[in-house]
Amino acid sequence: MGQCPLLDECLFFNKILKNTPAAVEMMKTIYCLGDYQTCARYMVTEALCREAVPEDMFPIQKERAEEIITADR
């Protein structure tokens, strides 16, 4: 565990949820500062690339991440 290496450049937290601090802090604690390998955005980035991550993908959408990863292979 530890901090996600992609946190500083994560569009989801730094752009999309920029104006919702309560939601951001809760999800950051769970995904970015905890078990970041379970973050759907991280999963797609690691398997494919950052550009393959849909802008509207939430960290909790693991099934969606798996579909994207599988479809690309």
C-alpha positions, -999 to +999 in steps of 0.1 A: +000+000+000+010+036+002+003+066-019-007+061-055+022+071-079-004+086-103-021+109-077-005+141-087-015+137-123-049+121-118-075+140-138-104+126-118-093+142-085-075+172-099-100+182-125-134+164-124-139+164-086-120+195-080-149+214-065-163+186-043-138+184-014-158+161+009-162+134-018-126+139-029-111+134+005-131+103+012-121+086-021-085+098-018-082+082+016-096+049+003-079+047-031-051+071-034-036+069+001-046+033+007-051+003-016-045+022-048-041-010-069-079-015-066-087+019-082-103+013-116-085+043-130-051+029-118-060-005-132-066+008-167-036+030-167-013+002-156-027-023-181-031+000-211-022+037-207-035+069-191-052+079-223-074+047-222-090+058-189-124+074-196-126+109-180-158+100-162-146+067-147-148+065-109-122+047-088-149+022-077-158+011-112-136-021-113-160-040-136-158-012-161-120-012-159-119-049-165-142-045-196-119-018-210-088-038-204-103-070-219-117-052-249-083-038-258-065-072-258 
